[in-house]
């Protein structure tokens, strides 16, 4: 585990955090700079920079922790909704390079918007993109 990684230090208990839950594969903490109060982070105990580097044997425990914390947030704050997201890579907004899920409570009229400019595939291009992706899926399986 890299010593300069704050999440690795939290896992090793050399940095402080409000721990919500822990299992063999993951630790769940409150985000210190929340979008809404209760905003939680699910962090794999194995250091990996992005989701695609997360070892397969860690995936089930990470996802179980994610689901457990989501249920707890919904019950604790009577939420009608929540977002689960992860920033992977600097261009995606990742600032701590240890993969983690964000779970943030959502409320009606909370003024959080994902400003998207949705695109439309030109005729025939959707199949071209799908074929390219499928080729890589089949080459890694």
C-alpha positions in Angstrom: 0.0 0.0 0.0 1.4 3.4 -1.0 2.1 5.5 2.1 1.1 8.7 0.2 -2.4 7.3 -0.3 -4.9 8.8 2.2 -7.3 5.9 1.7 -4.5 3.3 2.3 -3.7 5.2 5.5 -7.3 5.1 6.6 -7.4 1.3 5.9 -4.2 0.9 8.0 -5.7 3.1 10.7 -2.9 5.7 10.5 -5.3 8.3 9.3 -8.5 9.2 10.9 -12.0 8.7 9.3 -15.6 8.2 10.3 -15.9 4.5 9.5 -19.4 3.4 8.7 -18.9 -0.3 7.8 -16.1 -2.7 7.1 -15.8 -6.1 5.6 -12.8 -8.2 4.3 -12.7 -6.4 1.0 -13.9 -2.8 1.7 -14.2 0.0 4.1 -17.0 2.6 4.1 -16.4 6.1 5.4 -18.1 9.5 5.5 -16.7 11.9 2.9 -15.0 14.9 4.6 -16.3 17.2 1.9 -19.8 16.0 1.2 -22.2 16.9 -1.5 -24.9 16.3 1.1 -24.4 15.3 4.7 -24.2 11.5 4.8 -22.2 11.3 1.5 -20.3 8.1 1.9 -17.3 6.5 0.2 -16.8 2.8 -0.4 -13.1 2.0 -0.6 -11.5 -1.3 -1.6 -8.9 -2.5 0.9 -6.6 -3.4 -1.9 -4.9 -0.3 -3.5 -6.0 0.1 -7.1 -6.1 3.3 -9.1 -9.3 2.8 -11.1 -12.3 0.5 -11.2 -10.7 -1.6 -14.0 -7.8 -2.4 -11.8 -10.0 -3.7 -9.0 -9.3 -7.4 -8.5 -12.2 -9.7 -9.3 -11.9 -11.3 -5.9 -12.6 -7.9 -4.3 -15.6 -7.0 -6.4 -18.3 -8.9 -4.4 -17.2 -7.5 -1.1 -17.0 -3.9 -2.4 -20.5 -4.2 -4.0 -22.0 -5.7 -0.9 -20.6 -2.9 1.2 -22.0 -0.4 -1.4 -25.5 -1.9 -1.2 -25.5 -2.1 2.6 -24.5 1.6 3.0 -27.1 2.6 0.4 -29.8 0.9 2.3 -28.6 2.5 5.6 -28.6 6.0 4.0 -32.1 5.5 2.6 -33.4 4.4 6.0 -31.4 7.0 8.0 -32.5 10.0 6.0 -35.8 8.7 4.5 -34.2 9.3 1.0 -36.2 9.1 -2.2 -33.0 8.7 -4.1 -29.2 8.6 -4.2 -26.4 8.6 -6.7 -23.6 6.1 -6.9 -20.6 7.2 -9.0 -16.9 7.0 -9.4 -14.4 9.3 -11.1 -11.8 7.2 -12.9 -8.8 9.2 -14.2 -7.9 12.8 -13.9 -10.0 13.9 -16.8 -13.0 12.3 -15.1 -12.4 14.3 -11.9 -10.5 11.7 -9.9 -8.4 13.5 -7.2 -7.5 10.5 -5.0 -6.0 7.8 -7.1 -7.4 4.9 -5.1 -10.6 3.6 -6.7 -13.7 4.4 -4.6 -17.5 4.7 -5.0 -19.3 7.8 -3.9 -22.8 7.4 -2.5 -24.6 10.7 -2.1 -28.1 11.3 -0.8 -30.4 13.1 -3.1 -33.4 15.3 -2.3 -36.1 17.0 -4.4 -34.9 20.4 -5.6 -31.4 20.0 -4.3 -29.9 21.8 -7.3 -27.4 19.1 -8.1 -27.4 18.6 -11.9 -25.2 16.6 -14.1 -24.9 19.0 -17.1 -24.8 16.7 -20.1 -24.8 17.5 -23.8 -26.2 14.2 -25.1 -25.0 13.1 -28.5 -26.7 11.1 -31.2 -24.9 8.5 -33.3 -24.9 9.2 -37.0 -26.5 6.6 -39.2 -24.7 3.3 -38.9 -22.1 4.5 -36.4 -23.8 2.9 -33.3 -23.0 -0.5 -34.7 -19.4 0.5 -35.5 -18.9 1.6 -31.9 -20.6 -1.6 -30.6 -18.4 -3.8 -32.8 -15.3 -2.1 -31.6 -16.2 -2.6 -27.9 -17.4 -6.2 -28.4 -14.0 -7.0 -30.1 -12.2 -5.9 -27.0 -14.6 -7.7 -24.7 -14.1 -10.9 -26.6 -10.3 -10.5 -26.6 -10.1 -10.2 -22.8 -12.5 -13.0 -21.8 
